[in-house]
């Protein structure tokens, strides 16, 4: 405490480093929670894409096996449409996977930086 000219006392501000540590810890926790949420979202999206692609491959394999066992079922137009759909879906998934990897890279940089 310090004394003023009129005789009253004034409390001197006290710096409490513990308060700063608590605030920084809370900021770090929120940052890490946000990063964890982003990471979980990115990985969930990638998992969904991989599962979807896997099921498409299984269905296509079954269709080709059926066609192989009975050539009378062969419908080239349908085969071409399915192949084009799979190609288009695979390109979309590859694009999303590339974006996810870029997002993961940015998350890693934000943690390091």
N, C-alpha and C positions, 0 to 999 in steps of 0.2 A: 504494500500500500504506500501511496505517496500523499504528502500533505499539500493542500492547495494554499494559496495566499490568504484565503479567508478563514483558514483553520479547519476546514472540513477535509475529510480524508477521501481520497479517490482510489478505487481499486485498480491496480495495474493489470492489464490483460496478461493472462498466463497462456503460454503456448503448450498445448498438450500433444506431443507427438503420437501418443496412443490413438487419439481421435483421428489423426491423419492416416495412421495404419489401418484403422477400422474402415474408414472411407475407401481407401485404396483396395482393401481386401474385398469390400462389397462390390466395387467397380469390377475387379478382376473376376469375382464370382459370376456377376451378371454377364460379363464378356464371355467367360468360359461356358456358361449355360447357353448363351446364344450360339456360340460356335458348336456346342454339342447338339443343339436343336437342328442347326443347318446340316451338320454331318449326318445326323439320323435321317433327315429328309432326303438328302442326296443319295445315301445308301439304300433307302427304301425304294426310291424311284428306280435306281439301277437294278435292284433285285426284282422289281416288278417287270422291268423290260426283259431281263434275262429269262425269267420264268415264262413270260409271254412268248419270247422267241423259241424257247425250248419246246413249248407246246405246239407251236407252228411247225417246227421241224418234225416232231413226232407225228402230227396229223399228215404232213406231206409224205413222210416215209410210209405210213400205212396206206395212203392212197396209191403210191407208186407200187407197193407190194401187191395190192389188189389188181392193179393194172397188169402187173407182170404175170400174175397167176391166171388172169382171164383177159387176153388181148381184145376181146369183143367189147369190153367196158371202156376201152380207150377212146377218149374224146379229146383230141389235140387242142381244140379251142379252150376247153376247161383247164387242161394242163397248163397251157400258156398263160391264162388268166391267173391261175394260182401261183405260178412261178413269178409273174410280174408283181402280184400282191406281196409275196414274200420278199422279193427284191426291194420293193418300195418300203415295206415295214423295217427291213434290216437296215436300210440307209437312214431311216428316221431314228432308229435305236442307236445306230453308230454316232449320229449327230448328237443325240442326247447324252450318250456316254462321253463324247469328247467335251461337251459343255460341262458335264459333271466333273470330269478330271480338271478342267480349268478352274471350276469353283473350288475344288479341293485344294488346288495349288494356291489360290488366293487366300483360303482359310489358313493354310500352313504359313503363308507369308505374314498374315495378320497376327498369328500366334508368336512367330519368331520376332517380328518387328516391333 
